[in-house]
Amino acid sequence: METIKFKPIIKPTLWGGEAWLISAVRGSESVAEGGEMDGMTLPQILAEHKARLLGNAPWEKFGETFPLLVKFIDARQDLSIQVHPDDEMAARVHGKLGKNEMWYVVDALKGASLIDGFAKPLAEADYAAAVADGSIEEYLNKVSVEVGDVFYIPAGRVHGIGGGTYIAEIQQSSDVTYRLYDYNRRDAQGNLRELHTELAKQAIRFGETTPDPRTHYVEQPDKPNLIVECPFFTTSVMRLRKPMKRDYSSVDSFKVIMTLDGSCSLTSPCGSTVILHPREAALVPASTEWLNITPDGKVKILESHL
């Protein structure tokens, strides 16, 4: 199978916007651009190619449900404070996957920050009052950010992306988000934005604090550097200045390649080549045993798989 590139799905928001690069979320399905699958949606491609696209073990687990959502987030203003349910709650309440996710800070203005968990414990009994009077802000763990910072956000952890940040996000394929606090902001019509106070209460890991939420890693050039490994996905960052042949023969999963800075070409064993410009992504089928990644000068990429 060829490596597949999709048309980005642009989603303007009150606080900035998102570009969904690889998505099978209902109503926001990615459409292939170019190649032999041009015009097909990701669910259509998966239904036709099954384990050849997804991998044998992922196919047995997820079937025709593509398990990841890949996006860039351009936060010009602070996002609301949110929490996501785990798989059990999401399945029980919504019939969907839960949402564990990771962030890679691609760009950030000086002084930019984000919220990752609680700085001090918040008791479940105090939660509703803290949301109502705004004192929940005193509990939130505000973290300054720089380019290259990585954060893993498990389901149940409160979080919020701060204005002035541009983030690559790898997450489970889920659009279930509970907004628990929004700084009393109003939408374009002057209305307070909807909160999901009670659902959020069911999802939050109360009593948990995150004094050091960053993922610490060492980045070595011209090799994959593991940054997140969890039950839902594995992600590495690579800064390439010379061509690399990636051996995927032992990886029973599709791969997602995202360019953070710079451009590169991806050539698969079938002879097809896909060009990735800055801040684009491609889906490498599980049946691809190796891939030649050739930077245009230099390139920084994220590589994710199950």
C-alpha positions in Angstrom: 0.0 0.0 0.0 1.0 3.6 -0.6 1.6 6.1 2.2 -1.5 8.2 2.4 -1.8 12.0 2.8 -5.1 13.6 3.6 -6.7 17.0 3.2 -6.6 19.0 6.5 -9.9 19.7 8.2 -9.7 23.3 9.5 -11.8 24.1 12.6 -12.0 27.8 13.6 -12.8 28.3 17.2 -13.4 31.2 19.7 -9.8 30.9 20.9 -7.9 30.2 17.7 -8.3 27.0 15.7 -7.4 23.4 15.0 -6.2 21.5 11.9 -7.3 17.9 12.0 -4.8 16.0 9.8 -5.8 12.4 10.3 -9.3 11.8 11.6 -12.0 9.2 11.5 -14.3 11.0 14.0 -17.8 10.8 12.7 -18.7 14.0 10.8 -15.0 14.9 10.5 -13.6 12.1 8.4 -10.3 12.7 6.6 -10.3 12.5 2.8 -7.2 11.2 1.0 -5.5 13.6 -1.3 -3.5 12.2 -4.3 -2.4 8.7 -4.9 -4.4 5.6 -5.6 -6.9 6.3 -2.8 -7.5 9.9 -3.7 -11.0 11.0 -2.6 -11.6 8.1 -0.2 -12.4 8.8 3.4 -10.2 7.2 6.1 -13.1 4.9 7.2 -13.6 3.8 3.6 -9.9 3.0 3.2 -9.9 1.1 6.5 -13.0 -0.9 5.5 -11.3 -2.0 2.3 -7.8 -2.7 3.5 -8.4 -3.8 7.1 -5.4 -5.2 8.9 -3.1 -4.2 6.0 -3.7 -0.6 7.0 -4.2 -1.0 10.8 -2.0 -3.9 11.8 -3.2 -7.4 12.9 -3.4 -6.8 16.6 -5.0 -3.3 16.2 -7.5 -4.7 13.7 -8.5 -7.4 16.2 -9.0 -4.8 18.9 -10.5 -1.9 17.0 -11.9 -3.3 13.8 -13.1 -0.6 11.5 -12.6 2.1 14.2 -9.4 4.1 13.5 -8.0 4.6 17.0 -6.1 7.9 16.8 -6.8 11.5 16.0 -3.9 13.7 14.9 -4.1 17.5 14.9 -2.4 20.8 15.3 -3.8 23.3 17.8 -3.2 27.1 17.3 -4.2 28.7 20.7 -4.3 32.4 20.3 -6.2 32.7 23.6 -6.5 30.5 26.6 -8.6 27.4 26.1 -11.2 26.4 28.7 -10.2 24.1 31.5 -11.2 20.6 30.4 -11.2 16.9 31.4 -11.7 13.8 29.3 -13.3 10.5 30.4 -11.5 7.2 30.3 -12.5 4.3 28.1 -14.9 2.9 30.6 -16.8 6.1 31.2 -16.8 7.1 27.6 -18.2 3.8 26.5 -20.8 3.8 29.2 -22.1 7.3 28.7 -21.4 8.0 25.0 -20.6 4.7 23.4 -17.2 6.1 22.3 -13.5 5.7 23.1 -12.0 7.7 26.0 -9.4 10.4 25.4 -5.8 10.1 26.5 -3.6 12.5 24.7 -0.1 14.0 24.4 1.1 17.5 23.5 4.3 18.6 21.8 4.9 22.3 21.9 5.8 23.3 18.3 5.9 27.0 18.9 5.3 29.3 21.9 5.4 33.0 22.6 7.6 34.3 25.5 5.7 33.8 28.7 3.2 31.2 27.3 1.9 28.6 29.6 -0.6 25.8 30.0 -2.6 24.0 32.7 -1.6 20.4 33.5 -3.4 19.0 36.5 -3.7 20.3 40.1 -1.0 22.2 41.9 -2.7 21.2 45.2 -5.3 18.6 46.0 -8.9 19.4 45.4 -11.4 17.3 47.3 -14.4 16.1 45.3 -16.7 17.6 48.0 -15.2 21.1 47.3 -15.3 20.9 43.5 -18.7 22.4 42.7 -18.2 25.4 45.0 -14.7 26.0 43.6 -16.1 26.0 40.0 -19.0 28.3 41.0 -16.9 31.0 42.7 -13.8 30.7 40.5 -11.5 29.6 43.2 -10.7 26.5 41.2 -8.1 28.7 39.5 -6.1 28.5 42.8 -5.8 24.8 42.4 -4.7 24.6 38.8 -1.1 23.8 38.0 0.1 26.5 35.6 3.3 25.6 33.7 5.4 27.8 31.5 6.3 26.2 28.2 9.0 26.3 25.5 9.4 24.7 22.1 10.1 21.0 22.5 8.2 20.6 25.7 6.1 17.4 25.9 3.1 16.6 28.1 1.2 13.4 28.5 -2.4 14.1 29.6 -4.2 10.9 30.8 -7.9 10.7 30.9 -9.2 12.2 34.2 -6.6 15.0 34.5 -7.8 18.6 34.2 -5.9 20.6 31.7 -6.0 23.7 29.4 -3.8 25.0 26.6 -2.7 28.6 27.1 -2.8 31.4 24.6 0.4 31.9 22.5 1.1 28.2 22.0 1.1 26.0 18.9 0.8 22.4 19.7 0.9 19.0 18.0 -1.6 16.7 19.6 -1.8 12.9 19.4 -4.9 11.4 21.0 -7.3 8.6 21.1 -10.0 9.0 18.4 -12.6 10.7 20.5 -14.4 14.1 20.5 -15.6 13.7 24.1 -14.6 16.7 26.1 -16.0 18.1 29.4 -15.6 21.8 29.9 -15.5 22.5 33.6 -14.4 26.1 33.8 -14.0 28.9 31.2 -12.9 32.0 33.2 -16.5 33.3 32.8 -15.9 34.1 29.2 -18.8 34.7 26.8 -19.2 33.6 23.2 -19.7 35.8 20.1 -23.4 36.2 21.0 -22.6 37.3 24.6 -23.6 34.0 26.2 -21.7 32.2 28.8 -20.2 29.0 27.3 -21.8 25.7 28.3 -20.1 23.8 31.1 -20.3 20.1 31.8 -19.8 20.3 35.5 -21.4 17.1 36.6 -19.9 14.9 33.9 -16.5 16.4 34.6 -16.9 15.6 38.2 -17.4 11.9 37.3 -14.2 12.0 35.2 -11.8 13.9 37.3 -9.0 12.2 39.3 -9.5 14.1 42.6 -6.6 14.3 45.0 -4.0 13.9 42.2 -1.3 16.6 41.8 1.2 17.1 39.1 4.3 18.9 40.4 6.4 18.1 37.4 4.1 17.2 34.5 6.7 17.6 31.7 8.0 14.5 29.9 11.8 14.5 30.2 13.8 13.2 27.3 17.1 13.6 25.5 16.9 14.5 21.8 19.7 13.1 19.7 19.9 14.0 16.0 19.3 11.6 13.2 17.7 9.0 15.3 14.2 8.3 16.8 13.9 9.6 20.4 11.1 8.1 22.4 9.0 10.7 24.2 5.7 9.0 25.1 4.9 5.3 25.5 1.5 4.4 26.9 -1.2 1.8 26.2 -2.8 4.1 23.6 0.1 5.1 21.4 3.9 5.4 21.2 5.5 8.6 19.9 9.1 9.5 19.0 10.6 12.8 17.8 13.3 12.8 15.1 15.4 15.7 13.9 16.9 14.6 10.6 19.7 16.2 8.6 20.4 13.1 6.4 18.2 10.4 4.9 17.0 7.6 7.1 15.7 4.2 6.3 13.1 3.3 9.0 12.7 -0.4 9.6 9.1 -1.2 10.6 9.2 -4.9 10.1 8.7 -5.6 13.8 5.9 -2.9 14.3 2.5 -4.4 14.0 0.8 -1.1 13.5 0.2 1.8 11.2 2.5 4.8 11.6 1.7 8.5 11.6 4.4 10.9 10.5 3.9 14.6 11.3 6.3 17.4 10.2 6.9 20.0 12.9 9.5 22.1 11.1 11.0 21.6 7.6 9.9 19.3 4.8 10.7 15.7 3.8 9.8 13.0 1.3 8.5 9.5 2.3 9.3 6.7 -0.1 7.7 3.3 0.5 8.7 -0.2 -0.9 6.0 0.1 -3.5 7.9 3.0 -5.0 5.4 5.7 -4.2 6.7 9.0 -2.7 4.8 11.5 -0.6 6.0 15.0 0.1 5.4 16.5 3.5 5.7 20.2 3.9 5.9 21.9 7.3 3.1 21.0 9.7 1.6 18.2 7.6 1.0 14.5 8.2 0.9 11.2 6.5 -0.4 7.7 7.3 1.9 4.8 6.7 0.1 1.5 6.4 1.0 -1.4 8.7 2.0 -3.5 5.7 4.8 -1.1 5.0 8.0 -2.8 6.3 10.3 0.1 5.7 10.2 3.7 4.8 12.9 6.1 3.4 12.6 9.5 5.0 14.6 12.1 3.1 14.8 15.6 4.6 14.8 18.7 2.5 17.9 20.1 4.2 16.6 19.3 7.7 13.3 18.3 9.2 11.8 17.6 12.7 9.0 15.1 12.8 6.8 13.2 15.2 6.3 9.5 14.5 3.4 7.7 16.3 2.0 4.1 16.3 0.1 1.8 18.5 
